Amino acid sequence: NKASREIESARREYSKTFGKEPSWLFSKSADNIGRHPSLLRGASDLGMKVAYWSTLVQLTGNRLTSDQKRIIGGDCSDKKGGSVIYVTFEQGVSPSS
């Protein structure tokens, strides 16, 4: 299937570039392939673990807003396991600002 082919291709490219097998696959896509069970199965068959981000936050300044804090807190408290928080910066905002 498409997910398995894409995982195998990425695995070969990673191995060629870094000289070792990858152990994790980060599934950042929200489309059908990124969240499809076949992606998890394909990665597992290749000995890799899959990480999904559960919360997306876009910073528009140098601090989290109270609403963003509430969303992150809610997302972390309703998960059975870990939460991966994906933070992006609005254009013109940098991590050092």
C-alpha positions, 0 to 999 in steps of 0.5 A: 500500500501507499503508506508502506511504500512511503515509509520504506522509501523514507527509511532507505533515505534516512539509512543512506544519509545517516548510516543507521536505521531510524527508530522513530517516525514522526507523523505530522500529516493530518491527511489520510496517510498520516493518521491511517492505521497502515502507517502505524502497521508499516512502521511497526513492521520495520521496527520503528515507533510512531509519534503523533503530535496531539496539540498544535500551537502557533505563537504570535508573540514571545509568550503563550496566551491564556487560551493556548495554555488552557488548550494545552492543559486540556489536551495533556490531561485527556491523553492516556500516555504522552502528549507531543506539543507542536509549536510554530512561530508566526512569520517574523517571530523567532524563538529568541524574541 
